[in-house]
Amino acid sequence: MRKGSIRLSIVIIASLIFLLIVLGIVYYRYAPYFRYGMFSPCWASTVSKINALSTDIKIINKPQVIEVGDCLIEIAFLRKEELFDFEEHVWKDFSKFVNCDVEKESFIIAVPRFGEKREWSWNPFTDVAVAIGKTKDLIEKTWKEKLGGIKPLCVSLSKPIRHPANLDERILRSKSGETVKYCVELKVTDDNKYYDVVIRHLREGEKCEEKSL
């Protein structure tokens, strides 16, 4: 009778562990699609990949393809001491739009894009199109931001980032305005004290896979 109880307990514990793993996968990988998918499938995919990078669940935490330049303006991997300068000098009044847990040691910050930037030409024919475009952008921004809850994302991490040393290498932007693909991995060091950020620019045909430091 005791053996049967022990076996039943083992089955129940194993089932609970499996259920927790499944729930973790659903939360980190698929929850963003339920929240943002209707408003921006691109942003939903971006948040899902950032969630996968930031989790300590090894089955989920794999190298991710991050596309900068479409719905994502930039993504930054910051140490705690860099957050203030990022807020003040890189993006003024940043803290009004997103909350970071300043008690944590490091952060992943992603800035979404709303519509395309349009310039006035003072041409009555083209400016009509620009005005329509600006109105469309305003509606799109309101639709996504107010209803969809799409705004800059800040994921707080419990360990400090160690590598790469240069901040410029930890802020990914599209300088050309075109979509640029990166293979990004957030790895816990062997002593479990730090994160290492591994970033590789993906060219046409290249795959995203784990790369040793």
ChimeraX commands (.cxc) that place a marker at each C-alpha (Angstrom):
marker #1 position 0.00,0.00,0.00 radius 0.5
marker #1 position 2.85,2.32,0.87 radius 0.5
marker #1 position 4.60,1.59,-2.43 radius 0.5
marker #1 position 1.44,2.51,-4.29 radius 0.5
marker #1 position 1.16,5.78,-2.38 radius 0.5
marker #1 position 4.79,6.63,-3.12 radius 0.5
marker #1 position 4.32,5.92,-6.83 radius 0.5
marker #1 position 1.16,8.02,-6.89 radius 0.5
marker #1 position 2.99,10.87,-5.15 radius 0.5
marker #1 position 5.83,10.67,-7.68 radius 0.5
marker #1 position 3.35,10.75,-10.57 radius 0.5
marker #1 position 1.55,13.76,-9.07 radius 0.5
marker #1 position 4.82,15.67,-8.46 radius 0.5
marker #1 position 6.07,14.89,-11.98 radius 0.5
marker #1 position 2.73,16.02,-13.44 radius 0.5
marker #1 position 2.87,19.28,-11.49 radius 0.5
marker #1 position 6.44,19.93,-12.68 radius 0.5
marker #1 position 5.41,19.23,-16.27 radius 0.5
marker #1 position 2.38,21.51,-15.88 radius 0.5
marker #1 position 4.58,24.34,-14.53 radius 0.5
marker #1 position 6.94,23.95,-17.49 radius 0.5
marker #1 position 4.02,24.07,-19.95 radius 0.5
marker #1 position 2.54,27.13,-18.23 radius 0.5
marker #1 position 5.96,28.80,-18.32 radius 0.5
marker #1 position 6.28,28.15,-22.04 radius 0.5
marker #1 position 2.76,29.47,-22.69 radius 0.5
marker #1 position 3.40,32.60,-20.62 radius 0.5
marker #1 position 6.79,33.53,-22.03 radius 0.5
marker #1 position 6.21,32.50,-25.64 radius 0.5
marker #1 position 2.51,32.90,-26.38 radius 0.5
marker #1 position 0.97,35.36,-23.89 radius 0.5
marker #1 position 2.32,38.39,-25.86 radius 0.5
marker #1 position 0.39,37.21,-28.95 radius 0.5
marker #1 position -2.88,37.24,-26.98 radius 0.5
marker #1 position -2.13,40.71,-25.62 radius 0.5
marker #1 position -0.56,42.47,-28.62 radius 0.5
marker #1 position -1.22,40.22,-31.61 radius 0.5
marker #1 position -4.40,42.00,-32.69 radius 0.5
marker #1 position -2.67,45.39,-32.63 radius 0.5
marker #1 position 0.83,44.48,-33.84 radius 0.5
marker #1 position 1.92,40.88,-34.56 radius 0.5
marker #1 position 5.47,42.22,-35.00 radius 0.5
marker #1 position 5.53,43.71,-31.48 radius 0.5
marker #1 position 3.95,40.55,-30.06 radius 0.5
marker #1 position 6.78,38.52,-31.59 radius 0.5
marker #1 position 9.37,40.96,-30.25 radius 0.5
marker #1 position 8.03,40.79,-26.68 radius 0.5
marker #1 position 7.82,37.00,-26.89 radius 0.5
marker #1 position 11.49,36.78,-27.90 radius 0.5
marker #1 position 12.58,39.21,-25.17 radius 0.5
marker #1 position 10.66,37.12,-22.63 radius 0.5
marker #1 position 12.47,34.04,-23.89 radius 0.5
marker #1 position 15.83,35.78,-23.52 radius 0.5
marker #1 position 15.14,36.97,-19.98 radius 0.5
marker #1 position 13.78,33.78,-18.42 radius 0.5
marker #1 position 15.95,31.36,-16.47 radius 0.5
marker #1 position 13.97,28.40,-17.80 radius 0.5
marker #1 position 16.62,26.70,-19.95 radius 0.5
marker #1 position 14.14,24.99,-22.29 radius 0.5
marker #1 position 12.87,28.47,-23.29 radius 0.5
marker #1 position 16.05,30.55,-22.97 radius 0.5
marker #1 position 17.59,30.00,-26.40 radius 0.5
marker #1 position 19.28,32.38,-28.89 radius 0.5
marker #1 position 16.65,34.61,-30.50 radius 0.5
marker #1 position 16.44,36.48,-33.80 radius 0.5
marker #1 position 15.73,40.13,-32.94 radius 0.5
marker #1 position 14.66,42.35,-35.86 radius 0.5
marker #1 position 15.39,46.06,-35.37 radius 0.5
marker #1 position 13.88,48.65,-37.71 radius 0.5
marker #1 position 10.33,47.45,-38.29 radius 0.5
marker #1 position 8.17,47.74,-35.15 radius 0.5
marker #1 position 11.25,47.93,-32.94 radius 0.5
marker #1 position 13.33,51.13,-32.97 radius 0.5
marker #1 position 16.02,49.88,-30.62 radius 0.5
marker #1 position 16.77,47.36,-27.92 radius 0.5
marker #1 position 19.26,48.04,-25.12 radius 0.5
marker #1 position 20.87,45.75,-22.55 radius 0.5
marker #1 position 21.77,48.04,-19.64 radius 0.5
marker #1 position 23.56,47.70,-16.34 radius 0.5
marker #1 position 21.99,49.29,-13.29 radius 0.5
marker #1 position 24.45,52.19,-13.23 radius 0.5
marker #1 position 23.73,52.96,-16.91 radius 0.5
marker #1 position 19.95,53.31,-16.55 radius 0.5
marker #1 position 19.93,56.94,-15.39 radius 0.5
marker #1 position 22.14,58.16,-18.25 radius 0.5
marker #1 position 20.03,56.21,-20.72 radius 0.5
marker #1 position 16.88,57.87,-19.42 radius 0.5
marker #1 position 18.32,61.38,-19.30 radius 0.5
marker #1 position 20.52,61.51,-22.39 radius 0.5
marker #1 position 19.33,58.81,-24.78 radius 0.5
marker #1 position 15.61,59.37,-24.28 radius 0.5
marker #1 position 14.34,62.35,-22.29 radius 0.5
marker #1 position 11.47,61.67,-19.86 radius 0.5
marker #1 position 11.81,57.96,-20.51 radius 0.5
marker #1 position 10.62,57.11,-16.99 radius 0.5
marker #1 position 7.22,58.68,-17.77 radius 0.5
marker #1 position 6.52,56.01,-20.34 radius 0.5
marker #1 position 7.90,52.86,-18.75 radius 0.5
marker #1 position 8.73,51.63,-15.26 radius 0.5
marker #1 position 11.89,49.71,-14.50 radius 0.5
marker #1 position 12.46,47.99,-11.16 radius 0.5
marker #1 position 15.46,50.05,-10.03 radius 0.5
marker #1 position 16.19,47.51,-7.29 radius 0.5
marker #1 position 17.29,45.02,-9.95 radius 0.5
marker #1 position 20.79,44.74,-11.38 radius 0.5
marker #1 position 20.25,45.07,-15.14 radius 0.5
marker #1 position 17.57,45.74,-17.75 radius 0.5
marker #1 position 16.39,44.92,-21.25 radius 0.5
marker #1 position 14.68,47.94,-22.79 radius 0.5
marker #1 position 12.80,47.80,-26.09 radius 0.5
marker #1 position 11.37,50.87,-27.82 radius 0.5
marker #1 position 8.48,50.30,-30.27 radius 0.5
marker #1 position 7.83,52.22,-33.46 radius 0.5
marker #1 position 4.44,53.75,-34.27 radius 0.5
marker #1 position 3.94,54.43,-37.98 radius 0.5
marker #1 position 6.43,56.12,-40.29 radius 0.5
marker #1 position 7.95,59.57,-39.93 radius 0.5
marker #1 position 6.58,61.98,-42.55 radius 0.5
marker #1 position 7.97,65.41,-43.38 radius 0.5
marker #1 position 6.13,68.49,-44.70 radius 0.5
marker #1 position 7.26,69.68,-48.15 radius 0.5
marker #1 position 5.10,72.84,-48.34 radius 0.5
marker #1 position 3.68,71.49,-51.56 radius 0.5
marker #1 position -0.16,71.72,-51.49 radius 0.5
marker #1 position -0.49,68.48,-53.41 radius 0.5
marker #1 position 1.97,66.33,-51.48 radius 0.5
marker #1 position 1.15,67.94,-48.12 radius 0.5
marker #1 position -2.43,66.65,-48.38 radius 0.5
marker #1 position -1.01,63.15,-48.54 radius 0.5
marker #1 position 1.33,63.95,-45.65 radius 0.5
marker #1 position -1.57,65.29,-43.56 radius 0.5
marker #1 position -3.57,62.14,-44.25 radius 0.5
marker #1 position -0.52,60.09,-43.38 radius 0.5
marker #1 position 0.01,61.95,-40.10 radius 0.5
marker #1 position -3.65,61.46,-39.20 radius 0.5
marker #1 position -3.31,57.78,-39.97 radius 0.5
marker #1 position -0.19,57.58,-37.80 radius 0.5
marker #1 position -1.97,59.34,-34.95 radius 0.5
marker #1 position -4.90,56.93,-35.14 radius 0.5
marker #1 position -2.51,53.99,-35.37 radius 0.5
marker #1 position -0.49,55.23,-32.40 radius 0.5
marker #1 position -3.62,55.79,-30.30 radius 0.5
marker #1 position -5.04,52.42,-31.34 radius 0.5
marker #1 position -1.86,50.56,-30.46 radius 0.5
marker #1 position -0.75,52.51,-27.41 radius 0.5
marker #1 position -4.06,53.25,-25.67 radius 0.5
marker #1 position -6.04,50.16,-26.59 radius 0.5
marker #1 position -3.27,47.67,-27.22 radius 0.5
marker #1 position -1.10,48.80,-24.33 radius 0.5
marker #1 position 1.92,48.95,-26.64 radius 0.5
marker #1 position 4.61,51.11,-25.08 radius 0.5
marker #1 position 8.34,50.88,-24.33 radius 0.5
marker #1 position 9.15,47.62,-22.57 radius 0.5
marker #1 position 11.54,47.29,-19.63 radius 0.5
marker #1 position 12.42,43.81,-18.36 radius 0.5
marker #1 position 14.34,43.87,-15.08 radius 0.5
marker #1 position 16.98,41.21,-14.41 radius 0.5
marker #1 position 18.28,39.97,-11.06 radius 0.5
marker #1 position 21.92,39.64,-12.15 radius 0.5
marker #1 position 24.29,42.31,-13.54 radius 0.5
marker #1 position 25.40,42.18,-17.17 radius 0.5
marker #1 position 29.11,41.50,-17.57 radius 0.5
marker #1 position 29.72,41.29,-21.31 radius 0.5
marker #1 position 30.13,43.03,-23.68 radius 0.5
marker #1 position 31.98,45.77,-21.82 radius 0.5
marker #1 position 31.15,48.53,-24.31 radius 0.5
marker #1 position 27.63,49.98,-23.95 radius 0.5
marker #1 position 27.44,50.78,-27.68 radius 0.5
marker #1 position 27.67,47.05,-28.37 radius 0.5
marker #1 position 24.65,46.46,-26.13 radius 0.5
marker #1 position 22.34,48.97,-27.84 radius 0.5
marker #1 position 21.01,47.68,-31.17 radius 0.5
marker #1 position 19.62,50.19,-33.67 radius 0.5
marker #1 position 18.91,50.28,-37.38 radius 0.5
marker #1 position 21.12,53.14,-38.63 radius 0.5
marker #1 position 19.96,52.76,-42.23 radius 0.5
marker #1 position 16.26,52.72,-41.33 radius 0.5
marker #1 position 15.97,49.23,-42.79 radius 0.5
marker #1 position 15.23,46.11,-40.78 radius 0.5
marker #1 position 18.41,44.58,-39.37 radius 0.5
marker #1 position 18.47,41.07,-37.92 radius 0.5
marker #1 position 20.56,40.11,-34.90 radius 0.5
marker #1 position 21.14,36.79,-33.20 radius 0.5
marker #1 position 20.96,37.57,-29.48 radius 0.5
marker #1 position 21.61,35.36,-26.48 radius 0.5
marker #1 position 21.57,36.14,-22.77 radius 0.5
marker #1 position 23.76,33.58,-21.00 radius 0.5
marker #1 position 24.20,33.05,-17.26 radius 0.5
marker #1 position 27.91,32.73,-16.36 radius 0.5
marker #1 position 29.24,29.51,-14.87 radius 0.5
marker #1 position 29.39,31.02,-11.37 radius 0.5
marker #1 position 25.71,32.08,-11.71 radius 0.5
marker #1 position 26.58,35.70,-10.77 radius 0.5
marker #1 position 26.37,37.54,-14.11 radius 0.5
marker #1 position 24.76,37.62,-17.54 radius 0.5
marker #1 position 26.77,37.70,-20.73 radius 0.5
marker #1 position 25.10,39.22,-23.81 radius 0.5
marker #1 position 26.10,37.54,-27.06 radius 0.5
marker #1 position 25.10,39.55,-30.14 radius 0.5
marker #1 position 25.77,38.69,-33.76 radius 0.5
marker #1 position 24.60,40.54,-36.87 radius 0.5
marker #1 position 22.77,38.10,-39.14 radius 0.5
marker #1 position 23.35,38.39,-42.84 radius 0.5
marker #1 position 21.21,36.86,-45.55 radius 0.5
marker #1 position 21.03,33.08,-45.17 radius 0.5
marker #1 position 22.74,32.97,-41.77 radius 0.5
marker #1 position 21.11,31.15,-38.88 radius 0.5
marker #1 position 20.84,32.11,-35.22 radius 0.5
marker #1 position 22.57,29.62,-33.00 radius 0.5
marker #1 position 24.56,29.52,-29.78 radius 0.5
marker #1 position 27.99,31.12,-29.99 radius 0.5
marker #1 position 30.66,30.77,-27.31 radius 0.5
marker #1 position 32.37,33.84,-25.86 radius 0.5
marker link #1:1,2 radius 0.2
marker link #1:2,3 radius 0.2
marker link #1:3,4 radius 0.2
marker link #1:4,5 radius 0.2
marker link #1:5,6 radius 0.2
marker link #1:6,7 radius 0.2
marker link #1:7,8 radius 0.2
marker link #1:8,9 radius 0.2
marker link #1:9,10 radius 0.2
marker link #1:10,11 radius 0.2
marker link #1:11,12 radius 0.2
marker link #1:12,13 radius 0.2
marker link #1:13,14 radius 0.2
marker link #1:14,15 radius 0.2
marker link #1:15,16 radius 0.2
marker link #1:16,17 radius 0.2
marker link #1:17,18 radius 0.2
marker link #1:18,19 radius 0.2
marker link #1:19,20 radius 0.2
marker link #1:20,21 radius 0.2
marker link #1:21,22 radius 0.2
marker link #1:22,23 radius 0.2
marker link #1:23,24 radius 0.2
marker link #1:24,25 radius 0.2
marker link #1:25,26 radius 0.2
marker link #1:26,27 radius 0.2
marker link #1:27,28 radius 0.2
marker link #1:28,29 radius 0.2
marker link #1:29,30 radius 0.2
marker link #1:30,31 radius 0.2
marker link #1:31,32 radius 0.2
marker link #1:32,33 radius 0.2
marker link #1:33,34 radius 0.2
marker link #1:34,35 radius 0.2
marker link #1:35,36 radius 0.2
marker link #1:36,37 radius 0.2
marker link #1:37,38 radius 0.2
marker link #1:38,39 radius 0.2
marker link #1:39,40 radius 0.2
marker link #1:40,41 radius 0.2
marker link #1:41,42 radius 0.2
marker link #1:42,43 radius 0.2
marker link #1:43,44 radius 0.2
marker link #1:44,45 radius 0.2
marker link #1:45,46 radius 0.2
marker link #1:46,47 radius 0.2
marker link #1:47,48 radius 0.2
marker link #1:48,49 radius 0.2
marker link #1:49,50 radius 0.2
marker link #1:50,51 radius 0.2
marker link #1:51,52 radius 0.2
marker link #1:52,53 radius 0.2
marker link #1:53,54 radius 0.2
marker link #1:54,55 radius 0.2
marker link #1:55,56 radius 0.2
marker link #1:56,57 radius 0.2
marker link #1:57,58 radius 0.2
marker link #1:58,59 radius 0.2
marker link #1:59,60 radius 0.2
marker link #1:60,61 radius 0.2
marker link #1:61,62 radius 0.2
marker link #1:62,63 radius 0.2
marker link #1:63,64 radius 0.2
marker link #1:64,65 radius 0.2
marker link #1:65,66 radius 0.2
marker link #1:66,67 radius 0.2
marker link #1:67,68 radius 0.2
marker link #1:68,69 radius 0.2
marker link #1:69,70 radius 0.2
marker link #1:70,71 radius 0.2
marker link #1:71,72 radius 0.2
marker link #1:72,73 radius 0.2
marker link #1:73,74 radius 0.2
marker link #1:74,75 radius 0.2
marker link #1:75,76 radius 0.2
marker link #1:76,77 radius 0.2
marker link #1:77,78 radius 0.2
marker link #1:78,79 radius 0.2
marker link #1:79,80 radius 0.2
marker link #1:80,81 radius 0.2
marker link #1:81,82 radius 0.2
marker link #1:82,83 radius 0.2
marker link #1:83,84 radius 0.2
marker link #1:84,85 radius 0.2
marker link #1:85,86 radius 0.2
marker link #1:86,87 radius 0.2
marker link #1:87,88 radius 0.2
marker link #1:88,89 radius 0.2
marker link #1:89,90 radius 0.2
marker link #1:90,91 radius 0.2
marker link #1:91,92 radius 0.2
marker link #1:92,93 radius 0.2
marker link #1:93,94 radius 0.2
marker link #1:94,95 radius 0.2
marker link #1:95,96 radius 0.2
marker link #1:96,97 radius 0.2
marker link #1:97,98 radius 0.2
marker link #1:98,99 radius 0.2
marker link #1:99,100 radius 0.2
marker link #1:100,101 radius 0.2
marker link #1:101,102 radius 0.2
marker link #1:102,103 radius 0.2
marker link #1:103,104 radius 0.2
marker link #1:104,105 radius 0.2
marker link #1:105,106 radius 0.2
marker link #1:106,107 radius 0.2
marker link #1:107,108 radius 0.2
marker link #1:108,109 radius 0.2
marker link #1:109,110 radius 0.2
marker link #1:110,111 radius 0.2
marker link #1:111,112 radius 0.2
marker link #1:112,113 radius 0.2
marker link #1:113,114 radius 0.2
marker link #1:114,115 radius 0.2
marker link #1:115,116 radius 0.2
marker link #1:116,117 radius 0.2
marker link #1:117,118 radius 0.2
marker link #1:118,119 radius 0.2
marker link #1:119,120 radius 0.2
marker link #1:120,121 radius 0.2
marker link #1:121,122 radius 0.2
marker link #1:122,123 radius 0.2
marker link #1:123,124 radius 0.2
marker link #1:124,125 radius 0.2
marker link #1:125,126 radius 0.2
marker link #1:126,127 radius 0.2
marker link #1:127,128 radius 0.2
marker link #1:128,129 radius 0.2
marker link #1:129,130 radius 0.2
marker link #1:130,131 radius 0.2
marker link #1:131,132 radius 0.2
marker link #1:132,133 radius 0.2
marker link #1:133,134 radius 0.2
marker link #1:134,135 radius 0.2
marker link #1:135,136 radius 0.2
marker link #1:136,137 radius 0.2
marker link #1:137,138 radius 0.2
marker link #1:138,139 radius 0.2
marker link #1:139,140 radius 0.2
marker link #1:140,141 radius 0.2
marker link #1:141,142 radius 0.2
marker link #1:142,143 radius 0.2
marker link #1:143,144 radius 0.2
marker link #1:144,145 radius 0.2
marker link #1:145,146 radius 0.2
marker link #1:146,147 radius 0.2
marker link #1:147,148 radius 0.2
marker link #1:148,149 radius 0.2
marker link #1:149,150 radius 0.2
marker link #1:150,151 radius 0.2
marker link #1:151,152 radius 0.2
marker link #1:152,153 radius 0.2
marker link #1:153,154 radius 0.2
marker link #1:154,155 radius 0.2
marker link #1:155,156 radius 0.2
marker link #1:156,157 radius 0.2
marker link #1:157,158 radius 0.2
marker link #1:158,159 radius 0.2
marker link #1:159,160 radius 0.2
marker link #1:160,161 radius 0.2
marker link #1:161,162 radius 0.2
marker link #1:162,163 radius 0.2
marker link #1:163,164 radius 0.2
marker link #1:164,165 radius 0.2
marker link #1:165,166 radius 0.2
marker link #1:166,167 radius 0.2
marker link #1:167,168 radius 0.2
marker link #1:168,169 radius 0.2
marker link #1:169,170 radius 0.2
marker link #1:170,171 radius 0.2
marker link #1:171,172 radius 0.2
marker link #1:172,173 radius 0.2
marker link #1:173,174 radius 0.2
marker link #1:174,175 radius 0.2
marker link #1:175,176 radius 0.2
marker link #1:176,177 radius 0.2
marker link #1:177,178 radius 0.2
marker link #1:178,179 radius 0.2
marker link #1:179,180 radius 0.2
marker link #1:180,181 radius 0.2
marker link #1:181,182 radius 0.2
marker link #1:182,183 radius 0.2
marker link #1:183,184 radius 0.2
marker link #1:184,185 radius 0.2
marker link #1:185,186 radius 0.2
marker link #1:186,187 radius 0.2
marker link #1:187,188 radius 0.2
marker link #1:188,189 radius 0.2
marker link #1:189,190 radius 0.2
marker link #1:190,191 radius 0.2
marker link #1:191,192 radius 0.2
marker link #1:192,193 radius 0.2
marker link #1:193,194 radius 0.2
marker link #1:194,195 radius 0.2
marker link #1:195,196 radius 0.2
marker link #1:196,197 radius 0.2
marker link #1:197,198 radius 0.2
marker link #1:198,199 radius 0.2
marker link #1:199,200 radius 0.2
marker link #1:200,201 radius 0.2
marker link #1:201,202 radius 0.2
marker link #1:202,203 radius 0.2
marker link #1:203,204 radius 0.2
marker link #1:204,205 radius 0.2
marker link #1:205,206 radius 0.2
marker link #1:206,207 radius 0.2
marker link #1:207,208 radius 0.2
marker link #1:208,209 radius 0.2
marker link #1:209,210 radius 0.2
marker link #1:210,211 radius 0.2
marker link #1:211,212 radius 0.2
marker link #1:212,213 radius 0.2
view
